[in-house]
Structure formats: structure tokens, C-alpha cells
Amino acid sequence: MDMLLWVLAGGFAGWIGFKFIGANAQRGVMASMAIGGFGGFLGGNLLAPLLGETAPMADAFNPVALLVAVACAAACLTISDMIWRRFAI
């Protein structure tokens, strides 16, 4: 359940970045949401446990892991926008 929340939160961050900030405007909203979802998955699945933020039970909700997932999604969106502007990839 947490993985779904991380991906959805990352996709929402991608939509916010596209709609209101204008990040990744050349690639479109679907690419921004996909990059954000991927970043959310990476943040929640890889970075949150590295920072020591794990849920006490397997199905328990962890708000700190969700925050890390959103932050990682924003970082992935920023990095992909910087790469797009520099190399047009």
C-alpha cells in the first residue's frame, strides 16, 4: 500500500511541477507525472530505509517515508528538467 502512495504522491508532484511551476513543459504532463512517480518510488523504497525511516509494522503508514518520496520526486523532476535544458534529451 505504501508503494502505491509513494508513486501517486510522486505523480502528483510531477503534475504540480508541470501545471504551476512549468517544469518539463516541453515533454508534457504525462512525462512529468511518470518521472515524478519514478522518483517517488525511489525515494520511498530506497532512500527512506537508508535514512532509518521504516514503519514499525509492514502495513503501517509512515508519513516521513511519504515526505522523502515527494522530496525525491521533486529532485528527479528538477534534475530531468536541467538535463532537458542542457542537452535537449
HUTA-V120980 format. One record per backbone hydrogen bond with DSSP energy under -1.0 kcal/mol. CO is the residue of the C=O (numbers start at 1). NH is the residue of the N-H. If there is no record, write none. Layout:
BEGIN
CO:NH / CO:NH
END
This chain:
BEGIN
1:5 / 2:6 / 3:7 / 4:8 / 5:9 / 6:10 / 7:11 / 8:12 / 9:13 / 10:14 / 11:15 / 12:16 / 13:17 / 14:18 / 15:19 / 16:20 / 16:21 / 17:22 / 17:23 / 22:25 / 24:28 / 28:32 / 29:33 / 30:34 / 31:35 / 32:36 / 33:37 / 34:38 / 35:39 / 36:40 / 37:41 / 38:42 / 39:43 / 40:44 / 41:45 / 42:46 / 42:47 / 43:48 / 46:50 / 47:51 / 48:53 / 49:52 / 52:54 / 62:66 / 63:67 / 64:68 / 65:69 / 66:70 / 67:71 / 68:72 / 69:73 / 70:74 / 71:75 / 72:76 / 73:77 / 74:78 / 75:79 / 76:80 / 77:81 / 78:82 / 79:83 / 80:84 / 81:85 / 82:86 / 83:87 / 84:88
END
